[in-house]
Amino acid sequence: MRSLKPEDFTAFTERCFRGDPASCSTACPFRLEIRSFLDKASKGKWTSAYKQLRNSVVFPVIVAALCESPCEERCQRAALGDEPIALREIEAAVLRNVKEQKAERYVIPPKEQTVAVVGAGTAGLACALNLAQKRYQVRVFDPQPGWGGSLRSDPRFADFDADIARQFAAVEVEFRFGAAVASLEELAGFTAVFVATGAGGESFGLLDGWDCGTFGTRDARVFMAGRLTGSTVVEAIAEGVEASKSIEHLLQTGKVGRAAGDYQKEACARYLTHDGVVRAPRVAATGPDGFTAEEAQAEAARCMQCDCDACIAGCELLRRYKKDPKKLAVEAHSDLAVSPFASRTLTREAYSCNLCGHCAAVCPEDVDVGGLLRLSRAARVSAGVAPGALHDFWLREMEFATTEGAFASAAPGKTTCEYAFYPGCQLGAGKPEHVLRTYEALSATHDLGVILSCCGSPAYWAGDDVRVDAHMAATRREWEGLGKPTLVFACATCSMVLGSFLPEIPRVSVYQMLAESTGAGAAAGGGAAAGPMFASPFTQASVFDPCNARDDTGMEDAVRDLARSAGVSLTELPEKNRCCGHGGHIRVANPALFEEIVTHRTEAGEQPYLVYCANCRDVFAWKGKECAHILDVALGLETDMLVPTLDQKRGNQRHVKKELMKRLRGAEFEPARHEWDHVRLEIPEDVQYAMEEKLIRSDEIQEAIWTAENGGDFFHDPEDGSRLASLVKPVFTYWVHYRRTGAGTYEVLAAYCHRMRLER
């Protein structure tokens, strides 16, 4: 893998707008963070609310009185049929309830550059105040006897005047009233000039060349904004602040070029759905002066705090770690060992993702956090810093499924086939009849071969792209060798993974073929009965759609047809395509999160589950959720809630291969033999359960005991005769506490594994 850059990770989340200004703030000329302001006001935090208001709008008394409230037009309360939040009235209440309205003072060294401001209206005052707070030398010229511009004729000017005086009390600005500027040549000694002469005022011939982005003009040192350029009184304040930033850019760099941030009068942020939000009418003021403190708090509390949280609300991982997608993207890069700032704080999160795609499915912008975390895994593998223990077991399972457990053949007497059944590695491991009976049923009506293998999901989930690429190349050769048949999938994960990497291979689900061959679709729609093979243990159930069937409506619909044809009354779950917990192999990395996810899925519906993923079936059966595989229904098989042990699954895989080799090629399958196969184990139920939890198979215990007994390399307890032996493998060291009970027979007292290495 090439060296990854930050943008390789942030590309996954660049469309995420969580944390961006809400629609109301986007409409506000000051970009007031209205959510935060209203949250403070709703809690009666008047001082904090006032400071935020003042820092955004500069002159809070003026704005609270005169603002046209464009935010109300974009308030998402209106989408529910409610009146928008009364922001101006809340602002006025904040001003009445705050105990002290002091100007902000900034301890900054004075600067030498001088700026002339022509016009002491709202735009000129805002620009002058902002530059003076940065300690630039500012001189304001105005032909009137005082500041305020058009506000001087407003009957509320006394309040406005006090507001202006209060804000300028903490800065040094030279005001020259009664001083008209006839020509810019009079201001030749100033480093920069800001013209804000009001509606219809003097533009010194520069208005035609005005740049609304930088507020600059043809004269590189002259800027203008405010009512002179068509803004309202309140908009002029915001433009004065933005223009001061462009002027400061000129003073610092000597160049004009700073765009005015994201200030756009007509901009509009995204609107959300607000599912489940209760309508709330606007609070009515009981007094002539507006809201009381309590009324203002109640009105502010109507704010829905509009922000997208679809992925966080829907994902246990994101909720647990409380991290926004954009933050995860930054951490995913900085967490790598190749970075000098690597912290390794994201490792647990990166390997706790089911990679189920739910985040992208619910995101209005299709932001794929799972894809980001999978890239993080792949980057770790490429850099040689991946924690191998988190995926070692499943990678070894994949290795078995693609070697000793693998088999491919056309129908008897043929070298190619029209269809090839691809059951995946876990369907037969869980129940051999699911593979053998399905092949028997479909081969009766179709030119059907078989490919026993693993789709490569363990390597994909581990981020091992080298192994994935090699496996896909081998799969393509296998497929081509059978004449490029349509692959018939029983597993949605197999279909998704191979479809992603080998899109040239045609695909269909086994459930669609079974539904078509038995007439299940017609029966489900009120046609003829499907036939005697259908048998369901349930009269009522819910279909649990696996996460990787999300975009496969053909598979989803066929499963429902099969269920209804068996007489099952179906109740849909509140959400489809949620991961059962198995996806991404997070069980080792985060057992607590795995347990939480499994519990949530188990409790998602009251009815028994009909599943069509072998892993979903095992997870729910292990949790005690009544369930059955749809193939049990379609093939008329007996159902039970037993979960095969790891050893039984390995034996089932061998059995499936043995039977199909005999049927299709008339050949015998001889499993691999090991020197320790003759070691007989007696494993108590509690020890067996612990081994299953730790993903330890009995053949590893057999090898450990055989190695220890043959080499005399073990710890011996003379009191009870038990022994303790270890077996070092590439990733894990296995330990077994055992006791010899007969010739070649041993009782396993305990077994565990860890990643430590013991130096001799």
N, C-alpha and C positions, 0 to 999 in steps of 0.2 A: 504494500500500500504506500502511495506517495505520502510525503509529509503533509499533514493536515493543517489548515489555517483556521483561524477563528470563524471566518465566513463560511467554511464548510459545515460548521455546526449551527451557526445563527441562521443559515439558509432555511433550516427546518422551521424556524419560529418567526421569520421576518414578517409574516402576515398576521401574527397574533396581535390582537389589539387590547388584550387584558392590561389594565393599568393606563391605557390611553384616556384622554379626556372624554367625558361623556358627551352625548349630543348637546346637552345644555351648555356645557363649558366650551364646546367647539363653536357655538353660536355667540358666545360672550366675547366682545372686543378685547377684554382684558385677559381672557383665558383663565378666569377665576376657577379654581378647583372647587366647583360647587358641591360635589359630594362631601368633601372634607369640611367645607364651611358649614354645610347644613348638619353634618354629624355633630360638630362642636355646638352649634346653636341648639340642636335637639336635646343636648345634655346640659344646657345652661352654662356652657363654658364661654362666657361672654368676652373675657379678655383675649382668649385664644382666637375666638371667632373674629373679634375686632382687628387683631394684628394681621390675620390672614386677609381680611377684607381690605385693610389699608395698604398692605404691601402689594396687592394686586391692582386696586383701582385708584390709588394715589390720593384722591380727594373723596373720602367715603361719604361725607355729608352731601356733596354735590351729586355724586353718582346715585345715592339712595333716593334723592329727590327727582332727578331728571332722566335717569336711564330709561330707554325705550323698552327694556326687558325683552330683547330678542331670545333670551334663554327660554322664556315661557313658550315660545313657538316650537321649541324643540324638546320640551319636557315630555318624557315618555309616559307620564301619568295620563296624558291625553289619549294615548293608544288604548288605554283601558276604559276610556269614556269619562275619566275624571277631569276636573279642572287642573291646570298646571300649578306647580308650587308657587306661592306668592313670595318670590324672592325679594323684591324691593321692600315689601312690608316687613320681612324678616330682617333685612339689613337695617331698616329704621329702628326696629326693636333692639337690635344689637347695640346701636348707637345710644339708645336711651338707657340700656341696662349696664353697659360697661362703666366701670367706676372711673377709669382714667383714660383719656385719649392723648397720649403723649407722642410727640414726633420721634421718629427713629434717628438715632445718632450712630455714626460709623467712624471708628478710629482708623483713618486712612491718611497717609502722608499727602500733603498738598501737591498738586501738579502744576507745571508751568504753562501748559497750553491754555489759551483763552478762547472762549466761545461767546459770540454775540447772538442774542435771541431777539428777534424783531417781532414784537407783539406779546402782550401780557394776558392774552386770553387763555382758555383751558389748554390748548396745545402747547403754547409757549411756556406756560407755567409748569406743565408736566415735564417737558424737555429740560427746562432750567433746573427743576428740582432734582431730577434723576442725575444730571451731570454734576450738580453741586454736591450730591451725596457721594460721588466718586472723587470729590475734591478738585474738580477742574475749576478754573476761574471763569465765572459766568457773569455777563452783564446783560440786563434786559432793558429794551427800549420800547416805550409805548407813548403815543401822543396824548392818551387820556391821563387824568390826574391820579389814577390808581389802577390796580390790577383788576382782572375779571372779564374784560372785553364785553361781550354781549350780555354777560350775567349781571352787569351793573344795573341793568334796568329791570331785573327780576325782583318782585316784591320780597323774595326770600334772600336777597343778597346779603343781608346782615349775617345770616347763618353761613352762607357760602364764604363770605369774607373771613369769618372766624376760622373756618376750616382751612382756608388757604394760609392764613397767618400761622395756624398751629403747625402745619406741615413744614413751613419754611423756617420755623423757630430754631431748628437744629442745624441749619446750614448757612453758609455765607454766600449771598447773591447780591450783586449791586443792581438796584432798580433805578432806572432813569425815566421817570414819568414826565409827561408833557414834552417828550423829546421825540419828534417825528424823524424818521430816517428817509431822506429823499433819494439817496443813491447808495448802492453798495460800496461805492468808492470810499464813503465815509467810514466803512468798517474794514478797510484794507489791513489794519494792524491785527485783526483777529485771525486765529488759526482756522476757525470754522464759523459758519453763520447758519442760523436756523430761522427761516421766515415763516411766521404764523400770524399773518395780519388779518385773519378772519374772512368771512364771506364777502366777496367783492373787494377785498383789500389789495394792496399793492403787491405785485409779484415780481417786479423789476425785470419784466420781459422773459422770465425763466419758466413760466407755467407750462408752455408748450413742450418743453423738453423734460418735464417732471417724470421721474421713475417711481411708480407706485410700489416697487419691490424694495428699493433701498431708501426711498424718499429723497434721492439725490436729484440734481439738475445738471444742465450743461456745464455749469461752473462747478468744478470738482469739489470746492470747499463750501458750497451752498446747498442747503437742504430745505425742504418745505413740507408742511402737512397741516392738517386741521380743517377748519371750515373753508379756508382758502382753496382747498383741493376737493371740496364737496362733502366733507364729513359732517355729522351732527356734533352737537356740543360735547356729548359724552364720548363719541368715537374719537373726537379730537384729542381727548386726554390719552386714550390708548395709543393713538398715532404719535403723540408727543413722546411717549416713553419709547416706542419702537424706533422713532427717528433718533433719539439720543443714543441708542445702541449703534446705529449706523455711523453717527458722528464719532462715537468713541472708537469704532473700528478704524475710521480715517485717522484719528489722532494717534492711534497705536501703530498703524501699519503704513500710513501715508497713502493708502489706496481706498477708493470707493468700491464697495463690493459686498458688504454684509447685507444679506437678505433679511427681511423683517420677520424672522422666525417663521411660525406657521400661521401668521395673522392673515386670515381670509374672511371677509365679511359673510360670504355665502357658504362657507364650509359646513359640512354636516357629518357627524360621526355615525356609527352603526346603531341601528335600533335592535333591541333584543325582544325575545318573546314573552318574558315575564310569566311563565307558567306558574300557576298556583298563587300569584300575588293577589291579595284581597283589595278590592276597590276601597277608596277612602276619600270622602268629600273634603273640599277645602274648608279650613277652619274659619269661622266668621268672627271678626273682631267685635268685642262688646262695648268698646269705648270710642270716643271721637278721635283720640290720638293714635289709634291703630292697635296692634296686638299688645296685650299684656305679656309679661315674661312667659307665663304658662302657655298662653295661646301661641306665642312665637315658637316655643319648644314643640308644641303639638303639630303645628304646621310644618316645621322643619322635619319632624319625624315622618311625614308623609313621603319624603324622598325615598325612592326605591334603591338608592345607591347603585345606579345602573353601571354594571361592569360585567363583562363576559366571564363566567366561571363554569362554562359547560363541561370542559374537560376535568376540572378539579372536582366539581360536584359529582361527576360520573365515574371517577377513578379512585380506587382505594389508595393506590400508590401516591398520587399527587396530593390527596387529602392528608395522608400520613406525614409526608415530608414538607407540606405547606410551601411549595416552591412554584413560582410562576414559570411557564414554559421558557420565557426569554432568559430568566436566570439560570435555568437548567442548561440552556445552550451555551452560555458563557462558561459555566462550571465544567461542562463536558470537555471543553478544550483545555482549560487551565488545569484540569485534573490529571492530564496525561503525564507520564514520567518524562517524556521528551521535552516538556515545558519546564523552564526554570522556576515557574510558580506552582508546580504540581503540589496539590494538597492531599490528594487521594480521598477527598471527602465525598465524592459522588459514587464511589465503587459500589456501595451497598444499594443505592438507588438504581444505578445502571443495570444491576442484575436482579432487581426486584420487579421488573416490568414484564407483564405477560406477553407483550408484543402482540396484543389482540386486535389492535386497530380501532378500539372504541373511541379513543380520544379524537382521532381524525374524523370518525363517523359523526360525532356529535358537534364538532367544531364548525361554526359557520364559515370558517376560512380554510377548512381541511388541514389545520396544523397537526402534524404527525409527531407527537412526542415520542411514541414508540420507535419510529424510524430514527429519531435523534439518539435515543438510548441504545438502539442496536448499532448505530455507527460508533458510539462510544465503546461498545464491546469489541467491535471489529478493530478499532484503533488500538485497543489494549492488546489484542491477539497479535496484531502486526508489530507492535512495539515490544512484544515479549514480556508484557507485564500483566497478562490476564490471569486472574485467580483460577487456576485449572481445576481446583477441587469443586467448584460450583457446577461444572458441566461434565466432569470426567466420567461419571457413571453412565450418562446418556450417550456420550460419544462412544463408549465401549459397547453399549447396546446397539448403536448404529453400525459399529464395526462388525458385530456378529451378524446383524440382519443383512449386511451387504456382502458377507463372505460365506460363512457356514450355513446361515439361514437363507441365502439367496437361491433363487431358481427361476428360470425363464424358459417357456416352451410354448409352441403352438399346439393346436389340438392333435390328438394321436394321428400319426401318419402324415402330418403337414409340417412345413418349415415356416410358413407365414400365416397370419390370421387377420381377420377384419377388426376384431376387438381383442383386447388383452385386459384381463381382470387384474387390477392393481390394488390389492386389499390393504397395503401398508403393513408395517411390522407389528402393530398392536392389536389389530382385529383378531387374527388367529391366535395371538398370544393370550388373549383374554378368553376366547372360546373357539376352538378349532372348527366347530360346526358352522360358524358364521362364514368361514371361507369355503369350506368343502361343500356345504349344502348350497351356497350361493352359486358356486361354480357349476355344480350339478344342474341347478335350475336354469341358468342362463345358457349353458352350453347345449341344452336340448333344443334351443331355438336360434342360436347364434353361432357363427364361426368364431369361437372364443379360445384364446390362449391365456397365459397367466404370466405375471411378473411378480415374484416374491422378492421384496427388497424394502429398503427404508427410503422415504422421500428426501431425506437430508435435513429435516427440520432440526435435529439435535445440533448439527454443525451450524445451521443458519441461526438458531437461537443463541449459540455460543459465540457467534461473531467470527467463526473460523472460515473466512472466505476462500482460502486456498483449498480447504477440504470440500467446501460447497462446489467450487468450480470443477474440481476433479470428479466429484460424484455426478454432477450434471453431465459432464462429458461421457462418463461411463453409462449413464442412463440413456443418453441419446443413442449411443452405439447399440445398446440392448434393444431399444425401440426400432431402430433402423434394421437390425438383424431379423426382427419379426415381421418386416414388411411395412413398417410405419402404421401400425393399427391405431384405432381410437382407444385410448386408455379408459377403463371403467373403474372409477374410484368409489370406494366405500367411506373414505376418510376425507373430510373437508380440508384438513391441513395438508394432506398429500396433494390434493387437487390445487390448492392455493400455491403451495411452494413450487411444485413442478410447473404449474401454469405461469408463474412469475418468471422462472428462469428458462423454461423451454416452451414459450408460447406457440411454437410451431406444432406442438403435439395436440391433436384434437382430444377433447375430454368429454366425458359424460358420467353421471353418477349411477351407481348400481341401483339406486332407488328409483330413478327414472326408468331404467330398463325393466326392473321388476314390475313397476306400476303399469308400464305399457304391455308387457308380456302377459300379465294376469288380468288386465282390464280394470285395475284398481281405480284409475281415474274415472272411468265410466260408472263404476259402482259407487264411488264417493259422491258422484253427481246425480245419483238416483237411477243409474242404469242397472245392468245385470250384476248379480253377486260375483265377487272376485274369485271364489273357489274355496275348496276345503283346506287349502294350506294355511289360510289366515287364522290366527288364534291369538287373542290378546289376554293377558292376565288382568287387564283393567277394563272397566266399562267407561271410566272417565279418567282423563289424563291431560297433561300439558306437554307439548313438544318443546324440548329444550334444544334450541338451535345453537350449535357451537359457533364460536367467534369467527372461525375461518369460513363459515358458510354465508357470511354477510352479503356477498355479492352474487351468490349462486341461488337465485330464486327457483331455478329448475329443481335443484336438490331439495330445497325447503318445501316446495309445493308437493313434490312426489312423496316425501315422507308423510305429509298430512293425508294425501290420498290413500296411502297404504294403511294408515291408522284408521281412517274413517271406514275403509272397506272392511276392516276387522270389527266394525261396530263400536269403535271408541268415540265417545263424545269428547271433543277437544275444547279446552279452555286455554286461551292464549295468555302467556306470561306478560307482565307489564313491559318488559324490555326483551328484545331479541338479541341474539349474537353476543351475549356477555360471556366472557371466559370463565370456565368452571374453576380455574385456579391453576390448572396444569400447564397452560401455555407459558412459553419462555423459560420453563424449568426453573421457577423461582423458589421451589420448595427448600433447597439447601441454602440459598442465599438469604432467604427471609421467611423462616417457618411461621412466624407470628402473622405476617401479612398473608401468607398462603392460607393459613387457617381462617383468617378474617374473610378473605374472598370466597373460600369454599362455603363458609357459613352463610354469607349473603346470598349466594346462588342457591343454596339448599333451601333457604327460607323465602325465595322469591315467589313461590307458588304453593298452594295448599294441596293440589292434586298430585298424584304420582307423575313422574317424568317419563316420557318416551324420548330416548336419546338416539343419536346416530353417529356418535363418536365414542370409540372404545375407551379413551381416557376419561371422558365425561362420565361414562358408565361406572368406571372404577372409582372415581372420586366420589360420586354420589352414593354408591353402594358402601364405600368405606365410611362415609359420614352417616349412614343409616337412612338415607332418603330413598323411599320406595321408587324403583325405577326399572326399566327394561329397555333393551336395545330394540330398535325397530325391526331388525332382522329376525329377532325372536318372534315378532308378530307376523312378519311377512312369510317366514318359513315354517311357522307352526311349531317352534321349538319350546322346550320347557325353560322357564326363567327361574333364577334364584338371585340372592343378594350376596353370594360369595365372591370375594375378590381373590383371584389366584395369587399365590406367593410369587416372588421373583423367580424361584426355581421352577415352579409350575409353568410360568409364562415361557421360560426358555424351553422347557420340555414340550409345550404346546406348539411352539414355532417349529421345532424339529419334527413333530408329528405331522403338521400341515405339509411341510416339505416332503416328508417321506410318502405321504398318501398321494400327493399330486405327481411326484416323480413316477410312482408306480402306475397311476392312471394314464398319464400323458405319454410316458416314455417306456413303461414297463421295466424301469430300472429301480434298483434298491439304493436307498440313502444310508450311508454309513457315517454317523456323527464322529466328530473328532474325538480321539482318545487321549487320556492323560494318565500319568503314572499314579496320580492320587485318586483316580475314580473309584478304586476299591475301598477307600476309607469310608466306613459307615458312621453316620452321625445320629445321635439321639439328641433332639433339640426340644426342650420344654416349650410350651406355648408362649410363655412370657418372653423367653429369649428369642423365639421366632419373631414375635411382634417387634421386639427391639431391633432385630436385624432388618426387618422390613422398613422400619422408620429410618434406619441409618443407611439403607440401600446396600446392604451386604448380602450377597448370595452365598449359598452353602458351598459352592465349589471353591470360593476364596478361603473358606474355613477349612475345607478338605486339604487344599494346597498348603495352608499354613501349618496344619497338624502334621501332614506328611513330611514337609520340609524339616520341621522341628524334630520329629521322631527319627528320621533318617540321619540327621546331622547331630543329634544330641544337643541341639541349641535351644534350650528353654529354661525357664525358671521353675524350680521344683519346690512344692510346699510339703515337707515331710509329715506335717500333722494330719492332713487329709488326703495326701497323695495326688493333689491336683497339680496341673502344670499351666504355665503361662508362656505362650509363644507369639512371635511376631512374623509378619510377612511384608517385606518392603516392595511396593509396586511403584511405578513411575510417579504417581501423584499421591497416593495414600500409603500409610503404614497400617496394616490390619493386625489386630491383636485378638487372641482367643484364649479364654480361660477354660480348661477342659480337664476331664478325668477319663482314664482308660477303663472301660467296663467289660471288655472281652477282646478276643483276637480281632484286631482291625476295627474295633468299635469304640467310639468315644462319645461321652456325654458332654455337650457344650454347656458350660455354666454361664458364660457371658461372652459377648463379642462386641468390638467397637473399632473405630478407625480414626485416624487423625493425619495431619499434614506434616508432622515433625519427622526429622531424620535423626537417628541415634548414631553417633560416631563411636566406633569400636576403639 
